[in-house]
Amino acid sequence: MIFVDTSAWFAAIVPTDPDHANAARWLTANSQALITTDYIVDETLTLLRARGERQRARLLGERFFESSIVEFIF
């Protein structure tokens, strides 16, 4: 299992982030299970909204809760 934090989620979804290409490529190619916490989900979605990325926050929020991209630790 690989623990994913806020900076990785942010970089993976925001094209203007300097690490976007690497993060998105890695996330797409990764075959190991991902884990994160409910606090990180909250922090990531809040950061996206604070940075004016409301649509991306909505998209990532839907992906978190409608698919099996990650296992949550509460």
C-alpha positions as CSV (number, residue, x, y, z in Angstrom):
1,M,0.0,0.0,0.0
2,I,1.1,3.5,-0.8
3,F,0.1,6.4,1.4
4,V,-0.9,9.5,-0.7
5,D,-1.0,13.0,0.9
6,T,-2.4,16.3,-0.1
7,S,0.4,17.5,-2.2
8,A,0.3,14.4,-4.4
9,W,-3.5,14.6,-5.0
10,F,-3.2,18.3,-5.7
11,A,-0.3,17.8,-8.2
12,A,-2.1,15.0,-9.9
13,I,-5.2,17.0,-10.7
14,V,-4.0,20.6,-11.3
15,P,-2.2,21.0,-14.6
16,T,-0.4,24.1,-13.6
17,D,1.3,22.5,-10.6
18,P,5.0,22.0,-11.3
19,D,4.8,18.3,-10.5
20,H,1.6,17.6,-12.4
21,A,3.1,15.6,-15.2
22,N,5.0,13.3,-13.0
23,A,2.2,12.9,-10.4
24,A,-0.4,12.2,-13.1
25,R,1.8,9.8,-14.9
26,W,2.7,7.9,-11.8
27,L,-0.9,7.7,-10.6
28,T,-2.0,6.4,-13.9
29,A,0.7,3.7,-14.1
30,N,0.5,2.7,-10.4
31,S,-0.9,-0.7,-9.7
32,Q,-0.4,-0.8,-5.9
33,A,-3.2,0.0,-3.5
34,L,-3.5,3.6,-2.4
35,I,-4.4,4.8,1.1
36,T,-5.2,8.2,2.5
37,T,-7.1,9.7,5.4
38,D,-10.3,11.5,5.7
39,Y,-8.3,14.5,6.9
40,I,-6.2,14.5,3.8
41,V,-9.3,14.3,1.6
42,D,-10.7,17.3,3.5
43,E,-7.5,19.2,3.2
44,T,-7.1,18.5,-0.5
45,L,-10.6,19.6,-1.4
46,T,-10.3,22.7,0.7
47,L,-6.9,23.6,-0.8
48,L,-8.4,23.1,-4.3
49,R,-11.3,25.5,-3.5
50,A,-9.0,28.0,-1.8
51,R,-6.8,28.1,-5.0
52,G,-9.8,28.7,-7.2
53,E,-10.1,25.1,-8.4
54,R,-13.7,24.6,-7.5
55,Q,-14.5,22.3,-10.5
56,R,-11.4,20.2,-9.9
57,A,-12.4,19.9,-6.2
58,R,-15.8,18.6,-7.3
59,L,-14.3,16.2,-9.8
60,L,-11.7,14.8,-7.3
61,G,-14.4,14.6,-4.5
62,E,-16.6,12.5,-6.8
63,R,-13.7,10.3,-7.7
64,F,-12.8,9.8,-4.1
65,F,-16.3,8.7,-3.1
66,E,-17.7,7.1,-6.2
67,S,-14.8,4.8,-7.1
68,S,-12.2,2.5,-5.6
69,I,-9.2,4.6,-6.3
70,V,-8.2,4.7,-2.7
71,E,-8.8,3.1,0.7
72,F,-9.6,5.6,3.5
73,I,-8.3,5.5,7.0
74,F,-10.6,7.3,9.4
